[in-house]
């Protein structure tokens, strides 16, 4: 099953999901899917790419090795960052009303298949 197919299954099951992007630390988007006309997905994803990339580049790599998920909350959105090996990560963007716990559970369930796809 492809990375996109796995994540489409996650996206379709979360009411309030806006989209997701899989990125390298330098902010390059490898894959992405949006719900509707969510045009700011690439910008949000790149912003978080710079942040995670800087953590890894500026000596905080050891700290990040023990972190699997980072959650960033904003006025109108929640961004879930799932860290992957080899300097990649996933950003899942949700509305503030979305069920964050359910989204985290779905991502955890999908991780073995996602890791297999990038392995």
C-alpha positions in Angstrom: 0.0 0.0 0.0 1.4 3.4 -0.9 2.2 6.2 1.6 -0.5 8.3 0.0 -3.1 5.5 0.3 -2.3 4.9 4.0 -2.5 8.6 4.8 -5.7 9.1 2.8 -7.3 6.4 5.0 -6.2 8.4 8.1 -7.4 11.7 6.6 -10.8 10.3 5.6 -11.5 9.0 9.2 -10.8 12.3 11.0 -13.6 14.8 11.0 -11.9 18.2 10.8 -8.8 17.1 9.1 -7.5 19.7 6.6 -4.5 17.8 5.1 -1.1 16.3 5.6 2.4 16.6 4.2 5.5 14.4 4.4 8.6 16.5 4.4 12.4 16.4 4.6 14.0 18.5 7.3 15.0 21.1 4.6 11.3 21.8 4.1 11.0 19.9 0.8 7.5 18.3 0.5 7.8 14.7 -0.6 4.0 13.9 -0.5 0.9 15.9 0.4 -2.9 15.7 0.3 -5.3 18.4 1.2 -9.0 18.4 1.9 -10.9 20.8 -0.3 -9.1 24.0 -1.2 -6.7 24.1 1.8 -4.1 26.3 0.0 -2.0 27.1 3.0 -0.9 23.5 3.6 2.4 23.9 1.8 3.2 27.0 3.8 2.3 25.4 7.1 4.3 22.3 6.3 7.4 24.3 5.2 7.3 26.4 8.3 7.3 23.3 10.5 10.0 21.8 8.3 12.3 24.7 9.1 11.6 24.4 12.8 12.3 20.7 13.0 15.3 21.0 10.7 16.8 23.7 12.9 16.3 21.5 16.0 18.2 18.7 14.3 21.0 20.9 12.8 21.7 23.0 16.0 22.6 20.2 18.3 19.2 19.1 19.5 19.2 15.9 17.6 19.6 13.8 20.8 16.6 15.5 22.3 14.5 14.8 19.2 15.5 11.1 19.1 13.2 10.6 22.2 10.3 12.6 20.8 7.8 10.9 18.5 5.1 13.6 18.2 5.0 17.4 18.5 1.7 19.2 18.7 1.4 22.9 17.8 -1.8 24.7 18.5 -2.9 27.9 16.8 -6.0 30.1 16.8 -7.7 28.2 14.0 -5.7 24.9 13.6 -3.7 22.2 15.3 -0.6 20.7 13.6 0.6 17.3 14.6 4.2 16.6 13.7 5.2 12.9 13.6 9.0 12.5 13.5 10.5 9.8 11.2 14.0 8.4 11.0 16.4 9.8 8.4 15.4 13.4 8.8 11.8 13.1 7.6 8.6 14.1 9.3 4.8 14.3 8.7 2.6 17.3 9.4 -1.1 16.6 9.9 -3.3 19.7 10.0 -6.6 19.7 11.9 -9.3 22.2 12.8 -9.4 23.1 16.5 -12.7 21.1 16.7 -11.2 17.9 15.4 -10.7 14.9 17.8 -7.0 15.2 18.5 -6.8 12.0 20.6 -8.4 10.0 17.8 -6.1 11.6 15.2 -3.0 10.6 17.3 -4.3 7.1 17.7 -4.9 6.7 14.0 -1.4 8.0 13.2 0.1 5.6 15.7 -1.8 2.7 14.1 -0.6 3.8 10.7 3.1 4.3 11.7 4.3 0.7 11.1 2.9 0.7 7.5 4.3 4.2 6.9 7.7 3.3 8.1 7.7 0.2 5.9 6.9 2.4 2.9 9.8 4.8 3.5 12.2 2.0 4.5 
